[in-house]
Amino acid sequence: MSVNASRKERRAQRQRRERLRRIAAGLSILGGVALIVAAGFVFGPRQLGSTASFDYSEEDINYDQPFTAVHEMNQGPPIPFLPKGGPQPRIAISETYYDFGKLGPTEIVTREFIIANTGEAPLTISRAYTTCGCTTAEFSSSLIPPGEVSVMTLIFDAGFHDVRGQTVRRGVIIENNDPQSSNAEIWVQASVLNSP
């Protein structure tokens, strides 16, 4: 191996470690937010917006295997867990709950969520599905290498069903190969008005 190749490899390793450090710092904030969200679900109204974000760049976003999650009730493929004792992936999500607030009865809204891999092995999303046909989720990739992210764009169509005058909650279930959190969930809420 040449000196230049060795330097490039060391620099790439340092950059990966720095990305993981930035993501871990974001996760410590996310842990506090998760406690606030949990307390809100137990003790009161859920008015949490976006309070945590990951520090990532365009270079960290993986676009290798894009896919769209829709409402389906079928059994998916088995989760490709890695052998125990070896390097493992770890899923981290920028936020697991978002309230769109008040929407018109035919309004379509979107929200981006960041799915990060803070582990030491590739994170594989084997299947993702939504809890209702009014909701879809577009992922930039189903395979996320360590230190990289996938962007999930959630699309909620208030006019898909007639839910005027109701507050609705919809979710995305993400089946993945993180042995500690193989079924990650993201939820959104909206209060649909009777008229525009």
C-alpha positions as CSV (number, residue, x, y, z in Angstrom):
1,M,0.0,0.0,0.0
2,S,1.4,3.4,-0.9
3,V,1.9,6.2,1.6
4,N,-0.8,8.3,-0.2
5,A,-3.3,5.4,-0.1
6,S,-2.6,4.8,3.6
7,R,-3.1,8.5,4.4
8,K,-6.4,8.5,2.4
9,E,-7.6,5.5,4.3
10,R,-6.7,7.0,7.7
11,R,-8.4,10.3,6.7
12,A,-11.5,8.4,5.6
13,Q,-11.5,6.6,9.0
14,R,-11.2,9.8,10.9
15,Q,-14.1,11.3,8.9
16,R,-16.3,8.3,9.7
17,R,-15.4,8.5,13.4
18,E,-16.2,12.3,13.3
19,R,-19.6,11.6,11.6
20,L,-20.4,9.0,14.3
21,R,-19.4,11.4,17.0
22,R,-21.7,14.1,15.6
23,I,-24.6,11.6,15.3
24,A,-23.9,10.3,18.9
25,A,-24.1,13.9,20.2
26,G,-27.4,14.4,18.4
27,L,-28.6,11.1,20.0
28,S,-27.9,12.4,23.5
29,I,-30.2,15.2,22.8
30,L,-32.7,12.8,21.2
31,G,-32.7,10.7,24.4
32,G,-33.9,13.7,26.4
33,V,-36.5,14.4,23.8
34,A,-37.7,10.8,23.9
35,L,-38.3,11.2,27.7
36,I,-40.3,14.4,27.1
37,V,-42.3,12.6,24.4
38,A,-43.0,9.6,26.7
39,A,-44.1,11.9,29.5
40,G,-46.3,13.8,27.1
41,F,-48.0,10.6,26.0
42,V,-48.7,9.6,29.6
43,F,-49.4,12.9,31.2
44,G,-50.8,15.3,28.7
45,P,-51.4,16.6,25.2
46,R,-48.8,15.8,22.6
47,Q,-47.6,19.1,21.2
48,L,-44.0,18.1,20.4
49,G,-42.5,19.4,17.2
50,S,-39.0,19.0,15.8
51,T,-36.6,19.6,18.6
52,A,-33.7,17.3,17.7
53,S,-31.7,17.0,14.5
54,F,-28.7,15.0,13.3
55,D,-25.6,16.8,12.1
56,Y,-25.1,15.2,8.7
57,S,-24.0,16.4,5.3
58,E,-25.3,15.5,1.8
59,E,-22.4,13.1,1.6
60,D,-23.7,11.1,4.5
61,I,-27.1,10.4,2.8
62,N,-27.3,7.0,1.2
63,Y,-29.2,6.7,-2.1
64,D,-28.2,3.1,-3.1
65,Q,-31.6,1.3,-2.6
66,P,-34.5,3.7,-2.5
67,F,-38.0,2.3,-1.8
68,T,-41.5,3.4,-0.8
69,A,-43.4,2.1,2.2
70,V,-47.2,1.8,1.8
71,H,-50.0,0.3,3.8
72,E,-49.8,-3.5,3.5
73,M,-50.8,-6.3,5.8
74,N,-48.7,-9.0,4.2
75,Q,-45.9,-10.8,6.0
76,G,-42.5,-9.4,4.9
77,P,-39.2,-11.1,4.4
78,P,-37.3,-12.3,7.4
79,I,-35.1,-9.7,9.1
80,P,-31.4,-10.4,8.1
81,F,-29.9,-10.3,11.6
82,L,-26.1,-10.5,11.8
83,P,-24.3,-13.2,13.8
84,K,-24.2,-12.4,17.6
85,G,-20.8,-11.4,19.0
86,G,-19.8,-9.5,15.8
87,P,-20.3,-5.9,14.8
88,Q,-23.9,-4.8,14.8
89,P,-25.9,-2.0,13.3
90,R,-27.8,0.5,15.5
91,I,-30.8,2.5,14.3
92,A,-31.3,6.1,15.4
93,I,-34.2,8.3,14.3
94,S,-34.2,12.1,14.3
95,E,-37.7,12.2,15.8
96,T,-40.3,9.5,16.4
97,Y,-43.4,11.8,16.7
98,Y,-44.5,14.9,14.8
99,D,-47.8,16.9,15.0
100,F,-48.9,18.5,11.7
101,G,-51.4,20.6,13.6
102,K,-54.6,21.6,11.9
103,L,-55.0,20.6,8.2
104,G,-57.7,21.2,5.6
105,P,-59.8,18.2,4.7
106,T,-58.0,17.6,1.4
107,E,-54.5,18.9,2.3
108,I,-51.4,16.8,1.6
109,V,-48.4,17.4,3.9
110,T,-44.9,16.0,4.1
111,R,-42.2,15.7,6.8
112,E,-38.6,14.4,6.5
113,F,-37.2,12.1,9.2
114,I,-33.5,11.0,9.3
115,I,-32.8,7.3,9.9
116,A,-29.1,7.0,11.0
117,N,-26.9,4.0,11.5
118,T,-24.7,4.6,14.6
119,G,-23.5,1.0,14.8
120,E,-20.5,-0.8,13.4
121,A,-22.2,-2.9,10.7
122,P,-24.6,-2.1,7.8
123,L,-28.2,-1.4,8.8
124,T,-30.7,-3.2,6.6
125,I,-34.4,-2.2,6.5
126,S,-36.0,-5.4,5.5
127,R,-39.5,-4.0,5.3
128,A,-41.4,-0.8,6.2
129,Y,-45.1,-0.2,6.1
130,T,-47.6,2.4,7.1
131,T,-50.6,2.0,9.4
132,C,-53.1,3.5,6.8
133,G,-53.5,3.9,3.1
134,C,-53.5,7.7,3.6
135,T,-49.8,7.6,4.5
136,T,-46.8,6.7,2.5
137,A,-43.1,6.9,3.3
138,E,-40.3,7.3,0.7
139,F,-36.8,6.1,1.9
140,S,-33.6,7.2,0.1
141,S,-32.1,3.8,0.8
142,S,-33.0,0.5,2.6
143,L,-29.3,-0.2,3.2
144,I,-27.4,2.3,5.5
145,P,-23.7,1.8,6.1
146,P,-22.2,2.7,9.5
147,G,-22.1,6.5,9.9
148,E,-24.5,7.2,7.1
149,V,-28.2,8.1,7.0
150,S,-31.4,7.4,4.9
151,V,-33.9,10.2,4.5
152,M,-37.5,9.1,5.0
153,T,-40.1,11.5,3.5
154,L,-43.5,10.8,5.1
155,I,-46.5,11.9,3.0
156,F,-49.9,12.3,4.7
157,D,-53.1,12.8,2.6
158,A,-55.9,14.2,4.8
159,G,-58.4,13.7,1.9
160,F,-57.6,10.0,1.4
161,H,-60.5,9.1,3.8
162,D,-63.2,11.3,5.0
163,V,-61.8,12.2,8.4
164,R,-63.1,15.8,8.6
165,G,-63.5,17.0,12.2
166,Q,-61.2,14.2,13.6
167,T,-57.7,14.1,15.0
168,V,-55.9,11.1,13.5
169,R,-52.6,9.4,14.2
170,R,-50.7,7.5,11.6
171,G,-47.4,5.5,11.8
172,V,-44.6,4.0,9.9
173,I,-43.2,0.7,11.2
174,I,-39.6,0.0,10.2
175,E,-38.4,-3.6,10.4
176,N,-34.6,-3.7,10.5
177,N,-31.6,-5.7,11.6
178,D,-30.7,-3.8,14.8
179,P,-31.0,-6.5,17.4
180,Q,-31.9,-4.0,20.1
181,S,-34.7,-2.2,18.1
182,S,-35.8,-4.4,15.2
183,N,-39.3,-2.7,15.0
184,A,-38.8,1.1,15.0
185,E,-41.8,3.3,14.8
186,I,-42.5,6.9,13.7
187,W,-45.9,8.5,14.4
188,V,-47.5,11.6,13.1
189,Q,-50.8,13.3,14.1
190,A,-53.1,15.8,12.5
191,S,-56.3,17.6,13.4
192,V,-58.4,17.6,10.2
193,L,-60.8,20.5,9.9
194,N,-64.4,20.3,8.6
195,S,-63.7,22.8,5.9
196,P,-60.6,24.3,4.2
